[in-house]
Amino acid sequence: MEINELAESEILEVGLLENNADLLVIESDEHIELIVKALSSKTRRQILQCIRAGPMDVSNIAATLDMTEANISAQIKKLEEAQLIFCEYSSGKHGVRKISKIKYNQLLLQFS
């Protein structure tokens, strides 16, 4: 994760991915707090790294990170609440698969 301070505009830039496809500018203190809390977890940052190349379901993320599906599901919920990812549901072999995708490639946190 890259962090660059932009003195002229008083914006802290947090780049989640290397490309600049989508951008979210956050000005609400509450939303900034949710995002900072979400990014404070190493596991949640690892999940973001896993899905940066493309969507993944909970079981594949869990296998990649060698963690339980229950833990990954709980962490994904926090990332969803912070609006850093979005999830879709599709049919799987044993029920419904929850597929996670990156929502934004970059975040700008503006402190007023």
Backbone torsions as a table, in degrees:
resi	resn	phi	psi	omega
1	MET	NA	134.9	179.4
2	GLU	-104.0	141.7	175.0
3	ILE	-130.1	123.3	-180.0
4	ASN	-126.5	131.4	175.9
5	GLU	-93.0	133.5	179.1
6	LEU	-112.3	94.5	-171.9
7	ALA	-60.8	-41.6	-175.4
8	GLU	-61.6	-40.8	-174.2
9	SER	-100.8	-3.9	-178.9
10	GLU	55.6	42.2	178.2
11	ILE	-119.0	133.4	174.0
12	LEU	-95.8	120.2	-177.2
13	GLU	-99.4	128.0	177.0
14	VAL	-119.1	107.8	-179.4
15	GLY	-91.4	118.1	178.9
16	LEU	-84.4	-33.6	-177.8
17	LEU	-130.1	167.1	-177.0
18	GLU	-78.2	-27.8	179.3
19	ASN	-92.2	168.2	-173.4
20	ASN	-117.3	42.9	-173.7
21	ALA	-66.1	-50.8	-177.2
22	ASP	-126.8	150.6	-176.0
23	LEU	-136.3	136.6	175.4
24	LEU	-120.5	124.5	174.9
25	VAL	-102.2	124.8	-174.9
26	ILE	-114.0	124.6	179.8
27	GLU	-119.2	-17.5	-178.3
28	SER	-76.1	129.8	177.9
29	ASP	-59.0	-38.6	-178.9
30	GLU	-64.7	-42.3	-179.7
31	HIS	-70.0	-38.9	176.4
32	ILE	-59.5	-42.9	-179.9
33	GLU	-63.0	-42.6	177.3
34	LEU	-60.3	-43.4	-178.2
35	ILE	-67.7	-44.7	-180.0
36	VAL	-62.0	-42.2	177.3
37	LYS	-63.6	-42.2	-180.0
38	ALA	-63.2	-40.9	-178.2
39	LEU	-79.9	-9.3	-179.5
40	SER	-75.4	-14.2	-179.3
41	SER	-92.8	126.3	178.0
42	LYS	-60.7	-40.1	179.6
43	THR	-61.2	-44.2	180.0
44	ARG	-66.4	-36.4	175.8
45	ARG	-66.3	-36.7	176.8
46	GLN	-64.9	-38.1	177.1
47	ILE	-62.3	-44.7	177.8
48	LEU	-59.5	-40.0	177.8
49	GLN	-64.2	-39.4	179.6
50	CYS	-62.0	-43.0	-173.5
51	ILE	-93.3	3.4	-179.9
52	ARG	-66.0	-31.4	-179.6
53	ALA	-81.3	-20.3	-179.4
54	GLY	167.4	166.5	-178.0
55	PRO	-60.7	146.1	176.8
56	MET	-140.8	149.7	175.3
57	ASP	-90.5	167.4	-174.9
58	VAL	-56.9	-44.0	-176.7
59	SER	-65.9	-37.4	177.7
60	ASN	-69.2	-39.3	176.8
61	ILE	-63.6	-45.4	-179.9
62	ALA	-59.7	-43.5	179.8
63	ALA	-65.9	-41.8	-179.7
64	THR	-62.6	-40.9	-176.7
65	LEU	-93.5	-0.1	-178.7
66	ASP	54.8	51.3	179.0
67	MET	-132.1	168.1	179.4
68	THR	-76.4	153.0	176.8
69	GLU	-64.1	-34.4	178.8
70	ALA	-62.5	-43.2	178.7
71	ASN	-64.9	-45.5	-179.6
72	ILE	-62.3	-41.7	178.7
73	SER	-60.1	-42.5	179.1
74	ALA	-64.7	-40.0	-179.9
75	GLN	-69.6	-38.0	178.0
76	ILE	-63.3	-37.5	178.2
77	LYS	-59.7	-41.8	178.5
78	LYS	-64.7	-40.5	178.4
79	LEU	-66.4	-36.1	176.1
80	GLU	-66.1	-44.1	180.0
81	GLU	-60.7	-34.0	178.1
82	ALA	-82.0	-1.9	179.5
83	GLN	62.3	32.3	177.3
84	LEU	-90.2	-23.6	178.7
85	ILE	-136.9	167.3	168.9
86	PHE	-134.1	156.1	-176.2
87	CYS	-124.6	146.3	174.7
88	GLU	-123.9	157.3	-179.9
89	TYR	-116.1	139.4	176.5
90	SER	-142.6	162.5	-179.9
91	SER	-70.1	140.1	177.3
92	GLY	-127.8	-177.2	180.0
93	LYS	-62.1	-39.8	-174.5
94	HIS	-120.3	42.4	179.7
95	GLY	120.6	-145.4	-175.1
96	VAL	-97.0	136.6	176.0
97	ARG	-99.6	134.7	175.4
98	LYS	-99.5	116.2	-175.9
99	ILE	-108.0	124.0	-177.6
100	SER	-99.6	141.1	178.7
101	LYS	-135.6	147.4	174.0
102	ILE	-65.4	135.2	179.8
103	LYS	-91.3	-40.8	-178.5
104	TYR	-132.2	146.0	176.5
105	ASN	-87.9	-24.0	179.5
106	GLN	-142.0	150.7	173.8
107	LEU	-125.0	139.7	170.9
108	LEU	-119.2	120.3	177.4
109	LEU	-100.1	116.1	-177.7
110	GLN	-104.4	122.1	179.2
111	PHE	-100.4	121.9	-177.5
112	SER	-101.2	NA	NA
